[in-house]
């Protein structure tokens, strides 16, 4: 008999891509598996999940707004409304098991599942668990994690080190360097830096590149620069009159495999999903953790690599002044690049999607 699985969460690509990867793995293992997603209205999962071929239902839920407290006035009502809708969705879909990947919708859905006797699994992407997942972890049947040392947040007997599911096509870079560089209109003879702040972008990384452009030109290093959706127009405006050869500015990278393959050094934020891809790509990495995330978890993610000599960390506050200098120093240090590449590759946990999907189906069998 086919199993029915609800997957809840989203909000950012870092939550959505693992969720879709798990769903795809479930369908590969057992094509008869029925999968329903539950997300938050107005968030990117409501567009990305249907594009991946899955049905999604939205809850009217938001996170706690730290910067603008008055926006939290309706939060208690939204939580109650979301819990009621989550219960209704569970009653109608009758899942054998629920999966939470983080994001606003995970809380109400998993809480309702626990109350209704539906077993659930949490996939915690970060090295520092958020408040919601810590609370939900007390009743979770299994908690799949990507970093060591997570027993300080969750019951040790239910923990499983699986790594984070990744977009396999994004890390398929073998033998693609030349075609990748040519696709960006860049030289195959020159060294290249890739800067990526994720799909939405990172203001600090963009400011740091603008500040360091002249230094790049002076040493004839190429740049693939993904600004992100929020910043693209303003970056283009600021670059008027500063355009230079060998600098490719893009709003979004449609072919991450080409971007990774072209890079000699990668500069990135420290989201857990991105780090999972960087493990497999095995390129020298400079991480600039975002300070604008809950519990400063990106710094904790980055430190897990730094402590293993697998990445260089530059603080957000120091990036505008120092980032380009550090990147140029690294790109010309072959020994350091080799060491970083080796160490980051040793941290890779592959096939996380399949491992997690099998755990989900095991829980479904026990119902």
C-alpha positions in Angstrom: 0.0 0.0 0.0 1.4 3.4 -1.0 2.7 5.7 1.8 1.5 9.3 2.3 4.0 11.9 3.4 3.5 15.5 4.4 6.6 17.7 4.1 6.4 21.1 5.8 8.6 24.2 5.8 10.3 26.6 3.5 10.9 30.4 3.5 14.3 30.3 1.8 16.1 28.2 -0.8 18.1 26.6 2.1 14.9 25.0 3.3 13.1 24.4 0.0 15.8 22.7 -1.9 16.4 20.0 0.8 12.6 19.5 1.0 12.2 18.9 -2.7 15.3 16.6 -2.7 13.8 14.5 0.0 10.5 14.3 -1.9 12.3 13.3 -5.1 14.2 10.6 -3.2 10.9 9.3 -1.8 9.5 9.0 -5.3 12.6 7.3 -6.6 12.6 4.7 -3.8 8.8 4.1 -4.1 7.1 5.9 -7.0 3.7 5.2 -5.4 4.5 7.4 -2.4 2.1 10.4 -2.2 3.7 13.6 -1.2 2.0 16.8 0.0 3.9 20.0 0.9 2.7 22.6 3.5 4.3 26.0 3.3 3.7 29.6 4.4 1.6 31.9 2.2 3.6 34.5 0.4 6.9 32.7 0.8 9.0 31.4 -2.1 8.0 27.7 -1.5 4.5 28.6 -2.8 6.1 29.1 -6.2 9.1 26.8 -6.1 7.4 23.6 -4.9 4.7 23.5 -7.7 7.5 24.3 -10.2 9.2 21.1 -8.9 5.9 19.1 -9.6 4.4 18.9 -6.2 1.1 20.1 -4.6 1.5 22.6 -1.8 -1.0 24.1 0.7 -0.2 27.4 2.4 -0.6 28.4 6.0 -1.1 32.0 7.0 1.9 32.1 9.3 4.9 34.4 9.9 8.0 34.4 12.1 8.6 36.6 15.1 9.7 40.1 13.8 12.6 41.3 15.9 13.1 44.5 14.1 9.6 45.7 14.1 7.7 44.5 17.1 4.3 46.0 16.2 4.2 43.5 13.3 3.8 40.7 15.8 0.4 42.0 17.0 -1.4 39.4 14.8 1.1 36.6 15.4 -0.9 34.7 18.1 -4.0 34.8 15.9 -2.0 33.5 12.9 -0.5 30.7 15.0 -4.0 29.5 16.1 -5.4 29.8 12.6 -2.4 27.9 11.2 -2.7 25.1 13.8 -6.4 24.7 13.0 -5.6 24.6 9.2 -2.8 22.2 9.8 -5.1 19.8 11.7 -7.6 20.1 8.8 -5.0 19.3 6.2 -3.8 16.2 8.2 -7.4 15.0 8.6 -8.0 15.3 4.9 -4.7 13.9 3.6 -4.3 11.2 6.3 -0.4 11.1 6.2 1.5 8.1 7.5 4.4 10.4 8.5 5.3 14.1 8.5 8.6 15.8 7.8 9.8 19.2 8.9 12.6 21.0 7.2 12.5 24.3 9.0 10.8 27.5 8.2 7.6 29.1 9.5 5.2 26.3 8.4 7.1 23.5 10.1 6.0 24.5 13.6 2.2 24.4 13.3 2.2 21.3 11.0 4.5 19.2 13.2 2.9 20.3 16.4 -0.5 19.3 15.0 0.9 16.0 13.7 2.3 15.2 17.2 -1.0 16.0 18.8 -2.8 13.7 16.3 -0.5 10.8 16.7 1.3 11.1 13.4 5.0 10.3 13.7 7.3 13.0 12.4 11.0 13.5 11.4 12.9 16.7 11.6 15.6 17.6 9.2 17.8 20.2 10.9 20.1 21.9 8.4 22.1 24.2 10.7 24.8 23.6 13.3 22.7 25.6 15.8 19.1 24.5 16.2 16.3 27.1 16.4 13.8 27.4 19.2 11.0 25.8 17.2 13.0 22.7 16.2 14.3 22.3 19.7 10.8 22.2 21.1 9.5 19.9 18.3 12.5 17.6 18.8 11.2 16.4 22.1 8.5 14.4 20.3 10.2 13.7 17.0 10.8 10.1 16.2 14.0 10.9 14.3 16.2 14.1 13.9 18.4 14.1 10.9 21.3 16.5 11.3 24.2 17.9 9.2 26.7 18.8 11.8 28.4 16.9 14.7 27.6 17.9 18.3 23.8 18.3 18.0 23.0 16.3 21.1 23.1 19.6 23.0 19.9 20.5 21.2 18.1 17.1 20.7 17.7 13.7 22.4 20.9 11.8 21.5 19.1 8.5 21.0 17.0 9.9 18.1 19.8 11.8 16.3 21.2 10.7 12.9 24.1 12.4 11.1 22.9 12.4 7.5 24.2 15.7 6.0 22.0 18.1 4.1 20.3 17.1 0.9 21.7 19.0 -2.1 20.8 19.8 -5.7 22.9 17.1 -7.4 22.9 18.9 -10.7 24.4 22.0 -9.1 27.5 20.1 -7.9 28.1 18.1 -11.0 31.2 20.1 -12.1 33.6 17.4 -13.3 35.3 18.4 -16.5 33.2 21.5 -17.0 35.7 24.3 -16.2 36.4 25.4 -19.8 32.8 25.2 -21.1 31.7 27.0 -17.9 34.1 29.9 -18.3 33.2 30.3 -22.0 29.5 30.3 -21.1 30.2 33.4 -19.0 32.3 35.0 -21.7 35.4 34.7 -19.6 39.0 33.6 -20.4 40.1 30.0 -19.8 43.6 31.3 -19.1 42.8 33.5 -16.1 41.9 32.8 -12.4 38.4 33.4 -11.4 36.5 34.3 -8.2 32.9 33.4 -7.7 30.8 35.5 -5.3 27.3 34.4 -4.3 25.0 35.6 -1.6 22.2 33.2 -2.4 19.0 33.7 -4.4 18.0 36.9 -2.5 21.6 38.3 -2.3 23.8 39.7 0.4 24.3 43.5 0.6 27.7 43.2 2.4 29.1 41.0 -0.4 27.9 43.4 -3.0 29.4 46.4 -1.2 32.7 44.5 -0.8 32.9 43.7 -4.5 32.2 47.4 -5.5 34.9 48.5 -3.0 37.5 46.0 -4.4 36.8 46.1 -8.2 39.9 48.2 -9.0 42.2 45.7 -7.1 40.8 43.0 -9.3 41.5 44.9 -12.5 45.1 45.6 -11.3 45.9 41.9 -11.0 43.8 40.7 -14.0 41.6 38.3 -12.0 38.1 37.5 -13.3 34.9 37.7 -11.3 31.5 36.0 -11.5 29.3 38.0 -9.2 25.8 37.0 -8.3 24.1 40.0 -6.7 20.8 38.4 -5.8 17.3 39.6 -6.7 17.1 42.4 -4.2 20.3 44.1 -5.1 20.8 43.7 -8.8 19.4 47.0 -10.1 21.2 49.1 -7.5 24.5 47.3 -8.2 24.1 47.9 -11.9 23.4 51.6 -11.2 26.5 51.9 -9.0 28.7 50.3 -11.6 27.9 52.8 -14.3 31.2 54.1 -15.6 33.1 51.4 -13.6 32.4 48.4 -16.0 35.5 46.4 -16.6 36.4 43.4 -18.7 36.4 40.0 -16.9 33.6 41.0 -14.5 30.2 39.2 -15.0 27.4 40.6 -12.9 24.2 38.4 -12.7 21.0 38.6 -10.7 20.7 34.9 -10.4 22.9 31.9 -11.4 20.7 29.5 -13.4 23.6 27.1 -13.8 25.3 26.7 -10.4 27.4 23.8 -11.8 29.0 26.2 -14.3 29.5 28.8 -11.6 31.2 26.3 -9.3 33.2 24.7 -12.1 34.6 28.1 -13.3 35.7 29.2 -9.8 39.2 29.0 -8.4 38.0 30.6 -5.1 34.4 30.9 -3.9 33.1 33.7 -1.6 29.8 32.9 0.0 27.4 33.4 2.9 27.3 30.4 5.3 23.8 29.0 4.9 23.7 25.3 5.6 22.4 24.4 2.2 25.2 26.3 0.4 27.8 24.7 2.7 26.5 21.2 1.9 27.1 22.0 -1.8 30.5 23.5 -1.1 31.6 20.2 0.7 31.0 18.3 -2.6 32.4 21.0 -4.9 35.7 20.9 -3.0 36.9 24.4 -3.9 38.7 26.9 -1.6 36.0 28.9 0.2 35.8 32.2 2.1 32.7 32.4 4.2 31.1 35.7 5.2 28.3 34.7 7.6 25.2 36.8 7.7 24.6 38.6 11.0 20.9 38.9 10.2 19.8 35.4 11.1 18.4 33.8 14.2 20.9 32.9 16.9 23.7 34.0 14.5 23.6 30.4 13.2 25.6 31.2 10.0 28.6 32.1 12.1 28.2 28.7 13.9 27.9 26.9 10.6 31.1 28.6 9.3 33.0 27.9 12.5 32.3 24.1 12.1 34.4 24.4 8.9 37.0 26.8 10.2 37.8 24.5 13.1 38.6 21.8 10.6 40.8 24.1 8.5 38.2 23.7 5.7 37.3 27.4 5.1 38.4 31.0 5.8 36.0 33.2 7.8 35.7 36.9 7.3 33.3 38.8 9.6 30.5 40.7 8.0 31.6 43.9 9.7 35.2 43.6 8.2 34.2 42.4 4.7 34.1 45.7 2.9 37.6 46.7 4.0 39.3 43.2 4.0 37.4 40.7 1.8 38.9 41.5 -1.6 42.5 41.5 -0.1 42.0 38.1 1.5 40.5 36.7 -1.7 43.4 37.9 -3.8 45.9 36.6 -1.4 44.2 33.2 -1.3 43.8 32.9 -5.1 47.6 33.2 -5.5 48.5 30.8 -2.7 48.4 27.4 -4.4 49.4 25.5 -1.2 46.6 27.1 0.9 44.1 26.5 -1.9 45.0 22.8 -2.1 44.8 22.4 1.7 41.3 24.1 1.9 40.0 22.0 -1.0 41.2 18.7 0.6 39.8 19.5 4.1 36.4 20.7 2.9 36.0 17.6 0.8 36.6 15.4 3.8 33.5 16.9 5.5 31.1 15.8 2.7 28.2 13.5 3.4 26.7 12.4 0.1 23.3 10.9 -0.6 21.6 12.6 2.3 18.3 12.8 0.4 18.2 9.0 0.0 19.3 8.3 3.6 16.6 10.6 5.0 13.9 9.3 2.6 14.6 5.8 3.8 14.2 6.9 7.4 10.9 8.6 6.5 9.6 5.4 4.9 10.7 3.3 7.9 8.6 5.6 10.2 5.7 5.3 7.8 5.9 1.4 8.0 5.5 1.6 11.8 2.1 3.3 11.7 
